[in-house]
Amino acid sequence: MAETIDGGKVRALRESRGESRSQVAARMRIDKVHASADYVRQIETGRAGDIRTSKAASLASALGAHVEDLLGV
């Protein structure tokens, strides 16, 4: 299953935490999710397209949020 993530929400959350894309990606890798700073940038700019639910959950966790907080409406 895939989720449509709002990249603007991801960027706003990341920036509000004062974190780099690399820091977010590193926390995603703790969940055994292949992620890089470039991948986080692709999500933020909408280039990543829909992402798997497991990656969305890992991204949300890395940002201290819930998947629902990141969904595009």
N, C-alpha and C positions, 0 to 999 in steps of 0.2 A: 504494500500500500504506500502511496505517496502523499505528501503534504505540500500545499502551496504556501510558502513562507513569504512574509512581507519583509523584504530586505531593508526597508527604511526603519522598521521596528527593530530589526537585529542591530543595525548600526547605532540607533539611538540608545538601545540598552547597553551595547558595548561601550559607547562613548560616555554614558552616564556613570559607568563603573570605572572609567579612566583606564581601560585596558586596550592593549593592542590586539590586532587580529591574530598574531602569533600566540599570545597568551590564551585566547579563546580556543584556537586550534589545539594547543597543547592539552587543555582540559578535555577536549573531545577525544583525543587519543587515549586518555586514561580509560575511556569506555570502549577501547579497542575499535574506534571508528577512524578510518583513514581520513585525515584532515590536515590541511596546511593553511597558512595565512592567505595564500592565493584562493583557496577554496572558500574561505570565509568572505573574501572580497567578492567572489562570484555570487555568493548568496546575497550579499548586501546590494549588489548592483543588478540583481535579477537574472544574471547569466547562468545560474546553476539550474534553473528550471525547477520543477517539482523535485523534492528530495524524499528519500525513503523515511518512513516514520521513525525508524531507529536512529537515523542521523538527526532528524528534527528533535527527537527527545534528548539526544546527547548535546545538541546545540543549545537547547533551552536550559538544560542543566548547567552547562558551561557559563551561561549568562545569568544564572540564578532566577530563572523564570519557568513558566509552564509552556508547553507546546502551544496551547490556546492563545497565549500572549503574543506569539510570533506569526500566527496565521493571517494571511491576507483575506480581507472580507470584501 
